[in-house]
Amino acid sequence: MQKIRKLLCQPLFWTVAAAVVAAALLGGLAIQRYYNLESCEDLAMFDQMLWNVRNGKGLFTTISGETSLLFRHHFFGEHVSPILYLFAWPAGLTRGPEALLILQALVFSLSAIPLARWAGGIFKNNWAGLAAGVFWLLMPDLWLAVLYDWHMEAAEPLFIFAFVLALGRGSRWAWLWAVLYAACKEDAPIYLAFVSVIFGWLSRRRALGAKVAVFAAGYALLAWFVIGPACSASGHHQLVARALSPHRCGGWRPWFNAVFFSDGRWEALVRHLLSFGFLPLLGGIAILPAAAAVGADWLSISAFQFRMMMHYPFTVYPLLMLSAVWGAGWLVDRKQAAPAGRGLKKLFCSLPAIAAAVGLIFSWKLSLADIRERIGTGGKDWKNTSAILESLPKDGRWAALLQLVSHCDRRDDVTVLMAPQDADWLVVRLHGPVYTCPENEYRQWLIGLLRGTNYGVYCRPNNTVAVLKKSHATNENGNALAELLWVMEENDVEHEIGSVGRDAEGLDGRAWIAGENERGLLWHGAYRDLPAGRYLARFRVRTKAKTGAPAARLEVAEECGKNLRSELDISGATGGYVWKTMEVTLLGAGGAECRLLKTGKGMVALDRVEWVPLEIGAGFPEK
């Protein structure tokens, strides 16, 4: 018992505990996102190339978010990341990329341990170091980064914090962490050189810092000018098109204005500094590594990069954190120089904590909606869907929608379905978001495939996802086409009020929900050019309102809402989901829609709308 009490009094124990909890939470949320079909091409790209490594095929991939890179290419042509070879074996521990998602959450969370130990030395208080580690684990932009697919940069915080800790102690372990950090990506050795010189100077380990900086600079030159070009089919980095160059801007002056007078870049920087309570600005020369990373991101034409969104905080945030801790340590040290007075000395000690807490609160307020959206909401059978897609044959050329490609990526030839294209296998959605393809173009293309004879439905893991195979029997095409034409869910339509929410009673575990006092269009759009005829418009709704006064009105219209064909008021409490049905005659004017208008007080949830044909033109598939 005494040993347990002693353990509970150790800040290191609580740091490790916080890291374990964070890893479990973030890993679970990341896997949930994957099963909810919210993962994109980056997870698929890394899972495919590491699968190739395990099978002796090298670090090659056919997947990319760049349309110019949808061919088989060595990843070093994009990013020189030898660290990927270390991740190849553990990535194979699961049938899909779940192991990668757990590994990413783990390596990120473990970074709090060396950070807390280093910060404890700076503050001369290990409990303060624990606070710094917990603060790091609670930063919402880092949560967003962990929940955005998978990236090798997730290991950068762990390696750079461990390096700075070892550097300050003059330990030879600094070399190991330096090599691992530099191996993450081709820009990492540049920042490593800055960190080595500056923190070697600040910690009075100048000789060791200088030696590491020389190594980092040499490796950076090798990665940028030898390894990357040698692995690229074009002879230069394949993502060089992202660079914001004077040539692209039309001269040096427009380039200077674009980089340094861009409101978006400065707004993003202020937003990120706010997350740290602006403490990095107190770091003095310790902020230079972060400034170098921010400057590199600013030289990109990609808004995701120069705004430091998605996975880019993995690179920038640890450098900002180093400066923030150093700046906070300097502020705490000012108490020694403060005039006599306990209150003033307490103020100097509490200011960093207050600034960090305020920054964290505002950051969460700004990011909470994005985190909820990043996790997504999904149905109860998505895990089964993932298992089915992963077990399909490996032969032929595959093309899958952005949200589905990570579920069938362990194949030699698979690409992202950026636009309608020809392939041996197609993994598509019958309804729901498609992102990379214009909705109408995608729908018309898929209707043509399902009505034709070149592709047949090989399987349907659920009512939303279908796998089409070239020259396969078309027996199931009619059912898939009916689902495509008649069913609409919340991602198929537009919304002016309400929000998507998890709903245990929903058909797919979610619904679009409007609160008590909201008014406006809860559900509208998905205009369909349906032929003239008689239909049933079926709304699956759940209400909780007073009996009598209408809470909402269901409408069916044509010509994009201009001509109302039928309407029905709903009120009271349904107790659960019920089908509200209207028989309606369409004139074939096009732009048919079913919509729900919230008109009164009460909660209203809607999770599916169906068009059921009663009497329509010959040859049109019936549900």
C-alpha positions as CSV (number, residue, x, y, z in Angstrom):
1,M,0.0,0.0,0.0
2,Q,2.8,2.4,0.8
3,K,4.4,1.7,-2.6
4,I,1.1,2.5,-4.3
5,R,0.8,5.8,-2.3
6,K,4.3,6.7,-3.3
7,L,3.6,5.9,-6.9
8,L,0.5,8.1,-6.9
9,C,2.6,11.0,-5.6
10,Q,4.8,10.8,-8.7
11,P,4.1,13.3,-11.5
12,L,5.6,10.8,-14.0
13,F,2.9,8.2,-13.1
14,W,0.1,10.7,-13.9
15,T,1.8,11.8,-17.1
16,V,2.0,8.2,-18.3
17,A,-1.6,7.6,-17.2
18,A,-2.8,10.7,-19.1
19,A,-0.9,9.5,-22.2
20,V,-2.5,6.0,-22.0
21,V,-6.0,7.5,-21.6
22,A,-5.4,9.9,-24.5
23,A,-4.1,7.1,-26.7
24,A,-7.1,4.9,-25.9
25,L,-9.6,7.7,-26.5
26,L,-8.1,9.0,-29.7
27,G,-7.4,5.6,-31.1
28,G,-11.0,4.5,-30.5
29,L,-12.3,7.7,-32.1
30,A,-10.0,7.3,-35.1
31,I,-11.2,3.7,-35.6
32,Q,-14.8,4.8,-35.2
33,R,-14.2,7.4,-37.9
34,Y,-12.8,4.7,-40.2
35,Y,-15.8,2.5,-39.7
36,N,-18.1,5.4,-40.2
37,L,-16.7,5.7,-43.8
38,E,-15.2,9.1,-43.0
39,S,-11.5,8.3,-43.8
40,C,-10.0,9.6,-46.9
41,E,-7.2,8.9,-49.4
42,D,-4.3,9.5,-47.0
43,L,-5.1,6.5,-44.8
44,A,-5.5,4.4,-47.9
45,M,-2.3,5.6,-49.4
46,F,-0.1,4.8,-46.4
47,D,-1.9,1.5,-45.7
48,Q,-1.3,0.4,-49.3
49,M,2.3,1.3,-49.5
50,L,3.1,-0.3,-46.1
51,W,1.3,-3.4,-47.4
52,N,3.6,-3.3,-50.4
53,V,6.6,-3.1,-48.1
54,R,5.6,-6.1,-46.2
55,N,5.1,-8.0,-49.4
56,G,8.6,-7.0,-50.8
57,K,7.2,-4.6,-53.4
58,G,8.8,-1.4,-52.0
59,L,7.3,1.9,-50.8
60,F,5.0,2.3,-53.9
61,T,1.5,3.5,-54.1
62,T,-1.2,4.1,-56.7
63,I,-3.3,6.3,-54.4
64,S,-3.1,10.1,-53.9
65,G,-5.2,13.1,-53.3
66,E,-3.4,14.8,-56.2
67,T,-4.9,14.1,-59.6
68,S,-1.4,14.2,-61.1
69,L,-0.2,11.4,-58.9
70,L,-2.9,8.7,-59.6
71,F,-0.3,6.3,-60.9
72,R,2.2,3.8,-59.4
73,H,5.0,5.9,-57.9
74,H,7.6,5.7,-55.1
75,F,6.5,7.7,-52.2
76,F,9.9,9.3,-51.8
77,G,9.1,11.3,-54.9
78,E,6.5,13.0,-52.7
79,H,8.1,12.9,-49.3
80,V,11.4,11.4,-48.2
81,S,10.2,9.5,-45.1
82,P,12.4,6.5,-44.2
83,I,10.6,6.3,-40.9
84,L,7.8,4.5,-42.8
85,Y,9.8,1.3,-42.9
86,L,9.6,1.1,-39.1
87,F,5.8,1.3,-39.3
88,A,5.4,-1.4,-42.0
89,W,5.4,-4.4,-39.7
90,P,3.1,-3.1,-36.9
91,A,0.7,-1.8,-39.6
92,G,0.1,-5.5,-40.6
93,L,-1.2,-6.5,-37.2
94,T,-4.8,-5.9,-38.3
95,R,-6.7,-6.9,-41.4
96,G,-7.3,-3.3,-42.2
97,P,-5.6,0.0,-41.2
98,E,-6.9,-0.1,-37.6
99,A,-3.3,-0.8,-36.3
100,L,-2.0,2.3,-38.0
101,L,-4.7,4.4,-36.4
102,I,-3.9,3.0,-32.9
103,L,-0.2,3.5,-33.6
104,Q,-0.7,7.1,-34.5
105,A,-2.7,7.8,-31.4
106,L,-0.1,6.0,-29.3
107,V,3.0,7.8,-30.6
108,F,1.3,11.2,-30.4
109,S,0.1,10.5,-26.8
110,L,3.6,9.2,-25.7
111,S,5.1,12.6,-26.7
112,A,3.6,14.1,-23.5
113,I,6.1,12.1,-21.4
114,P,9.4,13.6,-22.6
115,L,7.7,17.0,-22.9
116,A,6.5,16.8,-19.2
117,R,10.0,15.8,-18.1
118,W,11.7,18.6,-20.0
119,A,9.2,21.2,-18.9
120,G,9.5,20.0,-15.3
121,G,13.2,20.9,-15.6
122,I,12.5,24.3,-17.1
123,F,10.0,25.1,-14.4
124,K,12.0,23.4,-11.7
125,N,8.8,21.7,-10.7
126,N,7.7,18.3,-12.0
127,W,4.0,18.9,-11.3
128,A,4.2,22.0,-13.6
129,G,5.8,19.6,-16.1
130,L,2.8,17.3,-15.8
131,A,0.5,20.3,-16.4
132,A,2.4,21.1,-19.6
133,G,2.1,17.5,-20.7
134,V,-1.7,17.4,-20.0
135,F,-2.1,20.8,-21.8
136,W,-0.4,19.3,-24.8
137,L,-2.7,16.3,-24.9
138,L,-5.8,18.5,-24.6
139,M,-5.0,20.7,-27.6
140,P,-8.0,20.4,-30.0
141,D,-6.0,21.0,-33.2
142,L,-3.8,18.0,-32.3
143,W,-7.0,16.0,-31.9
144,L,-8.1,17.0,-35.3
145,A,-4.7,16.0,-36.7
146,V,-4.8,12.5,-35.0
147,L,-8.4,12.0,-36.3
148,Y,-7.4,13.0,-39.9
149,D,-6.4,9.6,-41.4
150,W,-2.8,8.7,-40.8
151,H,0.5,10.5,-41.3
152,M,4.1,9.8,-40.4
153,E,4.4,13.3,-39.0
154,A,2.5,12.1,-35.9
155,A,5.8,10.7,-34.6
156,E,7.5,14.1,-34.9
157,P,6.4,15.5,-31.5
158,L,7.6,12.4,-29.6
159,F,11.0,12.4,-31.3
160,I,11.7,16.2,-31.1
161,F,10.6,16.4,-27.4
162,A,12.8,13.4,-26.6
163,F,15.7,15.0,-28.5
164,V,15.4,18.3,-26.6
165,L,15.2,16.4,-23.3
166,A,18.3,14.3,-24.1
167,L,20.2,17.4,-25.6
168,G,19.6,19.3,-22.4
169,R,21.1,16.5,-20.4
170,G,24.0,16.1,-22.8
171,S,23.0,12.4,-23.4
172,R,24.1,10.4,-26.4
173,W,20.5,9.3,-26.8
174,A,20.0,12.7,-28.5
175,W,21.5,11.2,-31.7
176,L,18.9,8.5,-31.8
177,W,16.0,10.9,-31.4
178,A,17.6,13.3,-33.9
179,V,17.9,10.6,-36.6
180,L,14.4,9.4,-36.0
181,Y,13.0,12.9,-36.2
182,A,14.9,13.7,-39.4
183,A,13.7,10.4,-40.9
184,C,10.0,11.5,-40.6
185,K,9.9,13.9,-43.6
186,E,12.3,15.9,-45.8
187,D,11.6,19.2,-44.0
188,A,12.2,17.8,-40.5
189,P,16.0,18.0,-40.7
190,I,15.7,21.7,-41.5
191,Y,13.8,22.3,-38.2
192,L,16.1,20.0,-36.4
193,A,19.0,22.1,-37.4
194,F,17.3,25.2,-35.9
195,V,16.3,23.3,-32.7
196,S,19.8,21.8,-32.3
197,V,21.6,25.2,-32.5
198,I,19.2,27.2,-30.4
199,F,18.3,24.8,-27.7
200,G,22.0,23.6,-27.6
201,W,22.9,27.2,-26.9
202,L,20.1,27.8,-24.4
203,S,20.9,24.5,-22.5
204,R,24.7,25.1,-22.7
205,R,25.2,22.0,-24.8
206,R,26.6,24.0,-27.8
207,A,29.0,21.4,-29.0
208,L,26.5,18.6,-29.2
209,G,23.9,20.9,-30.7
210,A,26.3,22.1,-33.4
211,K,27.2,18.5,-34.3
212,V,23.6,17.5,-34.7
213,A,22.9,20.7,-36.7
214,V,25.6,19.8,-39.2
215,F,24.2,16.3,-39.6
216,A,20.7,17.7,-40.0
217,A,21.8,20.2,-42.6
218,G,23.7,17.6,-44.6
219,Y,20.8,15.1,-44.5
220,A,18.4,17.9,-45.6
221,L,20.5,18.6,-48.7
222,L,20.7,14.9,-49.5
223,A,16.9,14.4,-49.1
224,W,15.9,17.5,-51.1
225,F,18.4,17.3,-53.9
226,V,19.3,13.6,-54.3
227,I,16.9,11.1,-52.8
228,G,13.6,12.9,-53.6
229,P,14.5,13.7,-57.3
230,A,16.0,10.2,-57.8
231,C,12.6,8.6,-56.7
232,S,10.5,10.9,-58.8
233,A,9.4,10.1,-62.4
234,S,9.8,13.8,-63.2
235,G,13.3,14.2,-61.7
236,H,12.0,16.6,-59.1
237,H,9.7,16.5,-56.1
238,Q,6.3,15.5,-57.4
239,L,4.6,18.0,-55.0
240,V,6.7,21.0,-56.2
241,A,3.5,22.3,-57.9
242,R,2.3,23.3,-54.5
243,A,5.1,25.8,-54.1
244,L,4.0,29.4,-54.2
245,S,6.9,30.8,-56.4
246,P,7.5,34.3,-57.9
247,H,7.0,32.7,-61.3
248,R,3.5,31.5,-60.4
249,C,2.6,34.9,-58.9
250,G,3.9,36.9,-61.9
251,G,7.0,38.4,-60.2
252,W,8.7,39.0,-56.9
253,R,6.5,41.8,-55.7
254,P,3.2,39.9,-56.2
255,W,4.8,36.9,-54.6
256,F,5.9,39.0,-51.6
257,N,2.3,40.4,-51.2
258,A,0.8,37.0,-51.6
259,V,3.0,35.5,-48.8
260,F,3.2,38.4,-46.3
261,F,0.0,40.3,-46.9
262,S,-2.4,37.4,-47.0
263,D,-5.2,37.8,-44.5
264,G,-5.8,34.0,-44.4
265,R,-2.2,33.2,-43.4
266,W,-2.1,35.8,-40.6
267,E,-5.5,34.8,-39.3
268,A,-4.5,31.2,-39.1
269,L,-1.2,32.1,-37.3
270,V,-3.1,34.2,-34.7
271,R,-5.6,31.4,-34.3
272,H,-2.8,28.9,-33.6
273,L,-0.9,31.2,-31.3
274,L,-4.2,31.8,-29.4
275,S,-4.3,28.0,-28.7
276,F,-1.0,28.4,-26.8
277,G,-2.2,31.6,-24.9
278,F,0.4,33.5,-27.0
279,L,3.1,32.1,-24.8
280,P,5.4,31.2,-27.7
281,L,5.9,34.9,-28.3
282,L,7.7,35.1,-24.9
283,G,10.2,32.4,-26.0
284,G,12.7,34.8,-27.6
285,I,15.1,33.0,-29.9
286,A,13.3,29.7,-29.0
287,I,10.5,30.7,-31.4
288,L,12.8,30.6,-34.4
289,P,12.3,26.8,-35.2
290,A,8.5,27.3,-35.2
291,A,9.0,30.5,-37.3
292,A,10.9,28.4,-39.9
293,A,8.1,25.8,-40.0
294,V,5.4,28.4,-40.3
295,G,7.4,30.1,-43.1
296,A,7.7,26.8,-45.0
297,D,4.0,26.2,-44.8
298,W,3.3,29.8,-45.9
299,L,5.1,29.1,-49.1
300,S,2.4,26.7,-50.2
301,I,-0.6,27.4,-52.4
302,S,-2.6,24.8,-50.5
303,A,-4.9,26.5,-48.0
304,F,-4.8,23.4,-45.8
305,Q,-1.0,23.8,-45.5
306,F,-0.6,27.6,-45.1
307,R,-3.5,27.5,-42.6
308,M,-1.7,24.6,-40.8
309,M,-4.8,22.4,-40.8
310,M,-5.2,18.7,-41.1
311,H,-1.9,17.0,-40.1
312,Y,0.3,20.1,-40.3
313,P,0.0,20.8,-36.5
314,F,2.1,17.6,-36.0
315,T,5.0,19.6,-37.4
316,V,4.4,23.1,-36.2
317,Y,2.8,22.6,-32.8
318,P,5.8,20.8,-31.1
319,L,8.1,23.7,-32.1
320,L,5.5,26.2,-30.8
321,M,5.3,24.2,-27.6
322,L,9.0,24.3,-27.1
323,S,9.0,28.1,-27.4
324,A,5.9,28.3,-25.2
325,V,7.5,26.3,-22.3
326,W,10.7,28.3,-22.6
327,G,8.7,31.6,-22.6
328,A,6.6,30.4,-19.6
329,G,9.7,29.4,-17.8
330,W,11.2,32.8,-18.4
331,L,8.1,34.5,-17.0
332,V,8.1,32.3,-13.9
333,D,11.8,33.1,-13.3
334,R,10.8,36.8,-13.2
335,K,9.4,36.2,-9.8
336,Q,13.0,36.1,-8.5
337,A,13.6,39.6,-9.8
338,A,10.2,40.9,-8.6
339,P,10.1,43.4,-5.7
340,A,9.2,42.0,-2.3
341,G,5.6,41.0,-2.2
342,R,4.1,37.5,-2.2
343,G,1.1,38.6,-4.4
344,L,3.3,39.9,-7.2
345,K,5.5,36.7,-7.2
346,K,2.3,34.6,-7.3
347,L,1.1,36.6,-10.3
348,F,4.3,35.8,-12.3
349,C,3.8,32.1,-11.5
350,S,0.2,32.0,-12.4
351,L,0.2,34.1,-15.6
352,P,1.4,31.2,-17.8
353,A,-1.2,28.9,-16.4
354,I,-4.0,31.5,-16.9
355,A,-2.8,32.3,-20.5
356,A,-2.7,28.6,-21.4
357,A,-6.1,27.8,-19.9
358,V,-7.8,30.8,-21.7
359,G,-6.1,29.8,-24.9
360,L,-7.2,26.2,-24.5
361,I,-10.8,27.1,-23.8
362,F,-11.1,29.4,-26.8
363,S,-9.4,26.8,-29.0
364,W,-11.9,24.2,-27.9
365,K,-14.8,26.6,-28.5
366,L,-13.5,27.2,-32.1
367,S,-12.7,23.5,-32.8
368,L,-15.4,21.4,-31.2
369,A,-17.8,21.4,-34.2
370,D,-14.9,20.4,-36.4
371,I,-13.9,17.5,-34.1
372,R,-17.5,16.3,-34.1
373,E,-17.6,16.5,-37.9
374,R,-14.2,14.8,-38.2
375,I,-15.4,11.8,-36.2
376,G,-18.6,11.6,-38.2
377,T,-21.7,9.6,-37.5
378,G,-22.3,6.2,-39.0
379,G,-24.5,3.2,-39.0
380,K,-24.5,0.0,-37.0
381,D,-23.2,-2.2,-39.8
382,W,-20.2,-0.2,-41.0
383,K,-17.7,-2.5,-39.4
384,N,-19.3,-5.4,-41.2
385,T,-19.1,-3.3,-44.4
386,S,-15.4,-2.7,-44.0
387,A,-14.7,-6.5,-43.5
388,I,-16.7,-7.3,-46.6
389,L,-14.8,-4.8,-48.8
390,E,-11.4,-5.9,-47.5
391,S,-12.2,-9.5,-48.3
392,L,-13.1,-9.0,-51.9
393,P,-10.8,-10.4,-54.7
394,K,-7.5,-8.6,-55.2
395,D,-7.3,-8.9,-59.0
396,G,-7.8,-6.2,-61.6
397,R,-7.9,-2.4,-61.5
398,W,-10.0,-0.9,-58.7
399,A,-11.5,2.5,-58.3
400,A,-13.3,3.6,-55.1
401,L,-14.8,6.8,-53.9
402,L,-12.8,8.9,-51.5
403,Q,-14.5,7.7,-48.4
404,L,-14.4,4.0,-49.4
405,V,-10.8,3.6,-50.8
406,S,-9.3,3.0,-47.4
407,H,-11.5,-0.1,-47.1
408,C,-10.1,-1.8,-50.2
409,D,-6.6,-0.4,-50.5
410,R,-4.5,-3.6,-50.0
411,R,-4.3,-4.2,-53.7
412,D,-1.7,-3.6,-56.4
413,D,-3.9,-1.4,-58.5
414,V,-6.4,0.8,-56.7
415,T,-7.1,4.5,-57.2
416,V,-9.4,7.2,-55.9
417,L,-12.6,7.7,-58.0
418,M,-12.0,11.5,-58.6
419,A,-14.3,11.5,-61.6
420,P,-16.4,8.9,-63.5
421,Q,-13.9,6.4,-64.9
422,D,-13.5,2.9,-66.2
423,A,-12.1,0.1,-64.0
424,D,-12.5,-3.6,-63.5
425,W,-14.0,-3.0,-60.1
426,L,-15.9,0.1,-58.9
427,V,-16.8,0.8,-55.2
428,V,-19.5,3.4,-55.1
429,R,-22.2,4.9,-52.9
430,L,-25.9,4.8,-53.9
431,H,-26.6,7.7,-51.7
432,G,-24.7,9.9,-49.3
433,P,-21.8,12.2,-49.9
434,V,-19.3,11.6,-52.8
435,Y,-17.1,14.7,-52.3
436,T,-14.7,14.4,-55.3
437,C,-17.4,14.2,-58.0
438,P,-20.1,16.7,-58.8
439,E,-23.3,15.2,-57.4
440,N,-25.4,15.4,-60.6
441,E,-22.5,14.2,-62.8
442,Y,-21.8,11.3,-60.5
443,R,-25.4,10.3,-60.2
444,Q,-26.1,10.4,-64.0
445,W,-22.9,8.3,-64.6
446,L,-23.9,5.7,-62.1
447,I,-27.5,5.5,-63.4
448,G,-26.0,4.8,-66.8
449,L,-23.8,2.1,-65.5
450,L,-26.7,0.4,-63.6
451,R,-29.0,0.6,-66.6
452,G,-26.3,-0.8,-69.0
453,T,-24.8,-4.2,-69.4
454,N,-21.1,-3.5,-69.0
455,Y,-21.1,-3.5,-65.2
456,G,-23.0,-5.7,-62.7
457,V,-23.5,-5.4,-59.0
458,Y,-21.1,-7.9,-57.5
459,C,-22.2,-7.3,-53.9
460,R,-23.9,-4.7,-51.7
461,P,-22.3,-4.7,-48.2
462,N,-25.2,-2.4,-47.1
463,N,-28.0,-0.3,-48.6
464,T,-25.6,2.6,-49.2
465,V,-22.4,0.9,-50.7
466,A,-22.3,-1.2,-53.9
467,V,-19.4,-2.9,-55.6
468,L,-19.7,-3.1,-59.4
469,K,-17.6,-5.5,-61.5
470,K,-17.1,-5.2,-65.3
471,S,-18.8,-8.0,-67.3
472,H,-20.6,-9.3,-64.2
473,A,-24.2,-10.5,-64.2
474,T,-26.7,-7.6,-63.9
475,N,-29.4,-9.4,-61.9
476,E,-29.0,-7.0,-58.9
477,N,-28.6,-3.8,-60.9
478,G,-32.3,-3.0,-60.7
479,N,-32.4,-3.1,-56.9
480,A,-29.3,-0.9,-56.7
481,L,-30.8,1.5,-59.2
482,A,-34.0,1.7,-57.2
483,E,-32.0,2.5,-54.1
484,L,-30.1,5.2,-56.0
485,L,-33.2,6.8,-57.4
486,W,-35.7,6.6,-54.6
487,V,-33.8,6.8,-51.3
488,M,-32.5,10.1,-49.8
489,E,-30.6,10.4,-46.5
490,E,-29.3,13.5,-44.8
491,N,-26.1,13.7,-46.8
492,D,-28.0,13.7,-50.1
493,V,-29.9,17.0,-49.4
494,E,-29.5,20.5,-48.1
495,H,-30.2,21.9,-44.6
496,E,-30.7,25.4,-43.3
497,I,-31.3,24.5,-39.7
498,G,-30.6,21.6,-37.4
499,S,-27.6,19.4,-37.4
500,V,-26.7,15.7,-37.9
501,G,-26.7,13.7,-34.7
502,R,-26.4,10.2,-33.5
503,D,-29.7,8.5,-33.0
504,A,-30.0,5.0,-31.8
505,E,-33.4,4.6,-33.5
506,G,-32.2,5.9,-36.8
507,L,-31.8,3.5,-39.7
508,D,-28.1,4.2,-40.0
509,G,-27.6,5.3,-36.4
510,R,-28.0,9.0,-37.3
511,A,-30.6,11.6,-38.3
512,W,-30.9,15.3,-39.0
513,I,-32.4,16.9,-35.9
514,A,-33.9,20.4,-35.2
515,G,-34.2,21.7,-31.7
516,E,-37.2,23.1,-29.8
517,N,-37.0,26.7,-31.0
518,E,-35.5,26.4,-34.5
519,R,-37.4,27.5,-37.5
520,G,-36.7,27.0,-41.2
521,L,-36.0,24.3,-43.8
522,L,-34.7,21.2,-42.0
523,W,-34.5,19.2,-45.2
524,H,-34.7,20.3,-48.9
525,G,-33.1,19.7,-52.2
526,A,-31.8,16.6,-54.0
527,Y,-33.8,17.7,-57.0
528,R,-34.6,14.7,-59.1
529,D,-35.9,14.8,-62.7
530,L,-38.6,12.1,-62.2
531,P,-41.0,11.2,-64.9
532,A,-44.7,12.2,-64.7
533,G,-46.8,9.8,-62.7
534,R,-48.2,8.9,-59.3
535,Y,-45.9,8.5,-56.3
536,L,-45.8,8.0,-52.6
537,A,-43.5,10.4,-50.8
538,R,-42.5,8.7,-47.5
539,F,-40.9,10.7,-44.7
540,R,-39.4,8.8,-41.7
541,V,-39.7,11.3,-38.9
542,R,-39.7,11.5,-35.1
543,T,-41.3,14.4,-33.3
544,K,-41.6,15.6,-29.7
545,A,-44.0,18.5,-29.6
546,K,-47.3,19.6,-28.1
547,T,-50.4,18.1,-29.7
548,G,-52.4,20.6,-31.7
549,A,-50.1,23.3,-33.0
550,P,-48.1,22.0,-36.0
551,A,-44.4,21.6,-35.3
552,A,-43.4,21.1,-39.0
553,R,-44.8,20.8,-42.5
554,L,-43.9,18.1,-45.1
555,E,-44.0,19.2,-48.7
556,V,-43.5,17.8,-52.1
557,A,-42.7,20.2,-55.0
558,E,-41.4,20.3,-58.5
559,E,-39.2,22.8,-60.5
560,C,-36.9,23.2,-57.5
561,G,-39.6,24.2,-55.1
562,K,-41.6,26.5,-57.3
563,N,-44.7,24.3,-57.7
564,L,-46.1,22.7,-54.6
565,R,-47.7,19.4,-55.3
566,S,-48.7,18.2,-51.8
567,E,-48.3,19.2,-48.1
568,L,-48.9,17.7,-44.7
569,D,-48.6,19.2,-41.2
570,I,-47.2,17.1,-38.3
571,S,-47.5,17.8,-34.6
572,G,-47.5,16.0,-31.2
573,A,-45.1,13.3,-30.1
574,T,-44.6,10.1,-32.2
575,G,-42.8,8.2,-29.5
576,G,-40.3,6.9,-32.1
577,Y,-39.8,7.0,-35.8
578,V,-42.9,6.7,-38.0
579,W,-43.5,6.9,-41.7
580,K,-45.5,10.0,-42.8
581,T,-46.8,9.3,-46.3
582,M,-48.3,11.5,-49.0
583,E,-49.6,10.4,-52.4
584,V,-48.6,12.9,-55.0
585,T,-48.9,13.3,-58.8
586,L,-45.9,14.7,-60.5
587,L,-46.2,16.3,-63.9
588,G,-42.6,15.5,-65.0
589,A,-41.5,19.2,-64.8
590,G,-38.2,18.2,-63.2
591,G,-36.5,19.3,-60.0
592,A,-38.7,17.2,-57.8
593,E,-38.0,17.4,-54.0
594,C,-39.3,16.3,-50.7
595,R,-38.8,18.9,-47.9
596,L,-39.5,19.5,-44.3
597,L,-40.2,23.0,-43.0
598,K,-39.9,23.5,-39.2
599,T,-42.8,25.9,-38.4
600,G,-43.4,25.7,-34.7
601,K,-42.0,24.6,-31.3
602,G,-40.8,21.1,-30.7
603,M,-38.0,18.7,-31.6
604,V,-38.2,17.1,-35.1
605,A,-35.8,14.4,-36.5
606,L,-35.8,13.1,-40.1
607,D,-33.5,10.3,-41.2
608,R,-34.8,9.1,-44.6
609,V,-37.1,10.1,-47.4
610,E,-38.3,7.7,-50.2
611,W,-40.0,8.1,-53.5
612,V,-42.2,5.0,-54.1
613,P,-43.5,4.9,-57.7
614,L,-47.1,3.8,-58.1
615,E,-47.8,4.5,-61.8
616,I,-44.9,5.7,-64.0
617,G,-43.6,5.4,-67.5
618,A,-42.7,1.9,-68.8
619,G,-39.1,0.8,-68.4
620,F,-38.4,2.9,-65.3
621,P,-37.3,0.7,-62.4
622,E,-39.7,0.4,-59.5
623,K,-38.7,0.0,-55.9
